[in-house]
Amino acid sequence: MAIAHSVLDFQSYSSGALSAQESQLIQTSVEQFGSPLLLLDCDVVRQQYQALSRALPNVTLHFALKPLPHPAVVQTLLAEGASFDLATRGEVELVAQQGVPAERTIHTHPIKRDRDIRDALAYGCKVFVVDNINELEKFIAYRDEVELLVRLSFRNSEAFADLSKKFGCSPQQALEIIAQAKDWNIRIKGLSFHVGSQTMNPQKYVDAIKTCRNVMEQVIERNLPALSTLDIGGGFPVSYNAQVMPIELFCQPINQALSELPETVQVIAEPGRFIVAQAMTSVAEVMGQAERDGQTWYYLDDGIYGSFSGLVFDDAKYPLSTLGKDGQRLPTGSELPSVLAGPTCDSIDVIAENIMLPKLNNGDLVIGRMMGAYTSATATDFNFFKRAQTVLVNQHKAQDRLIG
C-alpha cells in the first residue's frame, strides 16, 4: 500500500515529539489501513544514500538487502544509481524482479551451496566472496565465469554484531587462498572485510584498510595476480537514542586511508542499516492494559515477535512516543512507570519496562522511530498475530525517476 506524501520529520528523533503534521499523517494512515503499521518513506532512503555517497565520494555503494529487503527500497536506490549486495537466492530473485542489472550486483555470502552459485550466475551476477579453501574449491567448475573476493576477518567486540566472528580469514590464510586460486586458474578480483554492525570508531576501518593494502603488496611480491578491488563492507553507524558522529566526519579518516591504496584499486562498500534505519516508523495500538506490581502494563498489537524483533536480534533501542487515538498529543507532566508488551501469549514479548508514559487509553498509539533496519525483515506471524503492514510514502518519486 502507498500514500502519496509524507510530513514525518525523520530528522528529529532525539526529541521524541510528534508534530501536528506527523500526528495527522499517522492518524490518517491508521484510519485507512488499520494497525500495526510500518511507514516506509522512500525519500529518507534516498537522502541517506546520497549522504553516504557524498561522505565516500570514490566508493561504489552496494546496498545490502538484509536489513530491509523491500521492493520499494530497491526501486528507490536503483533510481539513484546504486548497486546491490546479495547473499541469498531470495535476494537474487528480488533484484531480478525489480530490473536491477546483474552487473550492478555482487554476491557476498562467504558460504554457499552449489545451487546458490548457479542461481546467481543464471541471473548474471559474477562476483562472489570466499574465505577458505573449501569454498574456493566450489568455483573450479565455474572458473571461466566468476571473479572472487577473499574476505578477511577483523574482530570487533565493540560492534553490535561482530561479523568477523563467523566469517573471514587471516591475512596469511588469504595469501594461501590466492595462491591456490592461481593454481586452479580461478581469478581473485580483490579483498573484502566487514568490521561489524554499528561500528562507532572509524579507526576500525582504517586499520582494516591498511592490513588489506599490505596483503595486496605481498600478493605482488609473491608474483601472484595483482588485486583490483577492495570491499570495505558496511557497519556505518546511525543514531538510535545516543548520537553518533556525523557521517561526513566519520568517513574522513576512512577516505584518507583509501587514498593510500594504489590508483588501480576500485573501492566498494556494502551499507545496509545506514541507508534504511531512519526510513521507517512503526505504529502500534494499545489493545488493553492492566496494573501489575505498581506499573501499568500496556498490551500493543505489535511486539518482539513482530516489528520490535530487533530488540532481540539487533540490540537496537528504538525511540518511542505516544499519540491519542484521535490524533491528539497526550498530556505531559504526569507520566507514570509503565511497561509496553506485545500481543502474543509469551512472557518474553515485552518491548520496554520501567518506561515513563502518560496515561494511555485503549486505542491510543505508540510510535517507534528508527524502525527500518532488522525489524520487518526479522518479524514473524507467531501466535498468528499478523506482522505489521508496510505503507509506502513518496514511492512515486523513485518510479518517476526510473521512467524518466
Beta strands, then each sheet from edge to edge (+ up, - down):
strand 1: 2-3
strand 2: 37-41
strand 3: 59-64
strand 4: 83-86
strand 5: 105-107
strand 6: 127-130
strand 7: 147-151
strand 8: 188-192
strand 9: 229-231
strand 10: 266-269
strand 11: 280-292
strand 12: 295-300
strand 13: 320-323
strand 14: 336-341
strand 15: 350-357
strand 16: 365-368
strand 17: 389-393
sheet 1: 1+ 17+ 2+ 11- 12+ 14+ 15-
sheet 2: 1+ 17+ 2+ 11- 16+ 13-
sheet 3: 5+ 4+ 3+ 10+ 9+ 8+ 7+ 6+
end
